[in-house]
């Protein structure tokens, strides 16, 4: 695991993705689309926030819950980006770039979740094994 939050690769990538989303939509200041651009920015920030929250938790089940919430935030962000592209609020080039970054964050999150799932499963397996052992 990383020594500090800033060392955590998934957090670094999520923060970079959020910054790229903000740069891509901040020019959208028309009142009728401001809610969409604000929602995109909030979703991108929520993704990084959930990863930070997970890093700050002490137990694997709590961390897993936060990283799962981050995965949901990532799915929400990808959906909002697709809608923004369909509405011509985000260019195709921006969407391609943001999608690649989102995929990387998704892969990193998936890796953390697999690791945490194993951490949660090991104590449960050890408990089952000790219950079966002849005493």
C-alpha positions in Angstrom: 0.0 0.0 0.0 1.0 3.6 -0.4 2.6 5.5 2.4 0.4 8.5 2.0 -2.7 9.5 0.0 -0.6 11.5 -2.4 1.4 8.3 -3.2 -1.7 6.3 -4.1 -1.8 5.9 -7.9 -5.5 5.5 -8.1 -6.0 8.8 -6.2 -3.5 10.6 -8.4 -5.3 9.4 -11.5 -8.7 10.3 -10.1 -7.6 13.8 -9.2 -6.1 14.2 -12.7 -9.3 13.0 -14.2 -11.3 15.5 -12.1 -9.0 18.4 -13.2 -9.4 17.4 -16.9 -13.2 17.2 -16.5 -13.2 20.7 -15.0 -11.0 22.1 -17.8 -13.2 20.5 -20.4 -16.5 21.9 -19.1 -15.6 25.1 -17.4 -16.1 27.1 -20.6 -19.8 26.0 -20.5 -21.3 28.9 -18.7 -24.6 29.2 -20.5 -27.4 29.1 -17.9 -29.2 26.2 -19.5 -26.2 23.9 -19.4 -24.6 25.1 -16.2 -26.3 22.4 -14.2 -24.9 19.7 -16.5 -21.4 21.0 -16.3 -21.6 21.5 -12.5 -22.9 17.9 -12.2 -19.9 16.6 -14.2 -17.5 18.5 -12.0 -19.1 17.3 -8.8 -19.2 13.7 -10.0 -15.5 13.8 -10.9 -14.6 15.4 -7.6 -16.8 12.8 -5.7 -14.8 10.0 -7.3 -11.5 11.3 -6.0 -13.2 12.1 -2.6 -14.4 8.5 -2.2 -10.9 7.1 -3.0 -9.5 9.5 -0.3 -12.2 8.4 2.1 -11.3 4.7 1.5 -7.6 5.4 2.0 -8.5 6.9 5.4 -10.4 3.9 6.6 -8.7 1.4 8.8 -10.5 -1.9 8.1 -10.7 -3.7 4.7 -14.5 -3.9 4.8 -14.7 -0.1 5.3 -12.2 0.6 2.6 -14.0 -1.8 0.2 -17.3 0.1 0.8 -15.6 3.4 -0.1 -13.9 2.0 -3.2 -17.2 0.6 -4.3 -18.8 4.0 -3.9 -15.9 5.4 -6.0 -16.7 2.8 -8.7 -20.3 4.0 -8.7 -19.1 7.6 -8.9 -17.0 6.6 -11.9 -19.9 5.0 -13.6 -22.0 8.1 -13.0 -19.2 10.3 -14.4 -18.9 8.2 -17.5 -22.7 8.4 -18.0 -22.7 12.1 -17.6 -19.8 12.5 -20.0 -21.7 10.5 -22.6 -24.7 12.7 -22.2 -22.6 15.8 -22.4 -21.0 14.5 -25.6 -24.4 13.7 -27.1 -25.5 17.3 -26.2 -22.3 18.7 -27.8 -21.1 20.1 -24.5 -17.9 18.1 -24.7 -15.9 17.6 -27.8 -15.2 14.2 -29.2 -11.5 14.8 -28.5 -12.1 15.7 -24.9 -14.4 12.7 -24.5 -11.8 10.3 -25.9 -9.2 11.7 -23.5 -11.4 11.6 -20.5 -12.7 8.1 -21.3 -9.1 6.8 -21.4 -8.4 8.4 -18.1 -11.6 7.0 -16.6 -10.7 3.5 -17.9 -7.4 3.7 -16.1 -9.0 4.8 -12.9 -11.5 2.0 -13.3 -8.7 -0.6 -13.7 -6.9 0.7 -10.7 -10.1 0.7 -8.6 -10.8 -2.9 -9.8 -7.3 -3.9 -8.6 -7.8 -2.4 -5.2 -11.2 -4.0 -4.9 -9.8 -7.5 -5.7 -7.1 -7.0 -3.1 -9.6 -5.9 -0.5 -12.0 -8.7 -1.3 -9.1 -11.1 -0.6 -8.4 -9.3 2.7 -12.0 -9.7 3.7 -12.2 -13.3 2.6 -9.1 -14.5 4.3 -10.3 -14.0 7.9 -13.6 -15.6 7.0 -11.9 -18.6 5.5 -9.6 -18.9 8.6 -12.6 -18.8 10.9 -14.4 -21.5 8.9 -11.2 -23.7 8.9 -10.7 -23.3 12.6 -14.3 -24.2 13.3 -13.9 -27.5 11.3 -10.6 -28.5 12.9 -10.9 -31.3 15.4 -10.3 -30.0 18.9 
